[in-house]
Amino acid sequence: MSSFVLDAPRAVAAPIRILGHCANWLLTYWARREAVKLLSQLDERELRDIGLTRGRIEAAVHGFAQAESELGRVR
């Protein structure tokens, strides 16, 4: 019986931890969707001012894009 009592906190903690990870993923997803939506509303000049092109919005929001100046493209 003592083994069951000691395992109970672990048995409860695992689903709570999984639920926390899922909630964190969902909040991150929503925040990124909102960022894409806001950046998509900018015009080409405004995007260029912050070093983006329309085709790189998704990558930038996910942290995978480099600024145009880092790619050697100067406009």
N, C-alpha and C positions, 0 to 999 in steps of 0.2 A: 504494500500500500504506500509506503514512503516513496518508492520509485515513481509511482503515478503522480503523487503530489509534487515531486520535484520536476517532473516533465510537463506539468500543466502550464506553468508560465511560458515555456517555450512553445507549446502547442497553441497558445493564445497569441503570442507575440508574432509568430510567423505570418498568419493571415493579416494582422494589423500592419506589419511591415510591408507586405505586398500591396495592401490597400493604399498605404501611404505613397508607395512608388507609383501606383496607377494614378492617384490624385495629382502627384507632382508632374507626371507625364502629360496629363490632361490639361493642367494649368499652363504648362510650357507650350503645348500645342495651340491653345487658344491665344496666348500672348503672341506667338509667331504669326498666326493667321491675322491677328489685328495689325501687326507690324507690316505684313505684306499688303494688307488692304490700304493702310495709310500711305505707304511708299508708292503704291500703284496710282494714287491720286495726284502725285507730283508730276509736273511737266518735265520734258526732257532737259531743260536748262537747270531746273532745281535738282534733278537727279545728277546731272553732270557736276554741279557745285559740290555735291557730297561724294563724288567719285564713283557713281554708279551708272549703269545703263539699265534700261527696262528689263533686258534679258537676264540680268544678274540679281534682281531683287530677291528671288527665292534663296539663292546661294548666300547672299549677304545676310539675310535674316537667320539662316542656319549657321552662319559663321564660316562659310567655305569660300567666300569671294575675296578677291584682292581688289584694291582700288585701281582704277585705270592708270594712275601715275606709277604704280608699282609694276604694272605690266609693260611699261615703256611706251604707252600710247599717250601722246600729248595732243590736245585739240586746241 
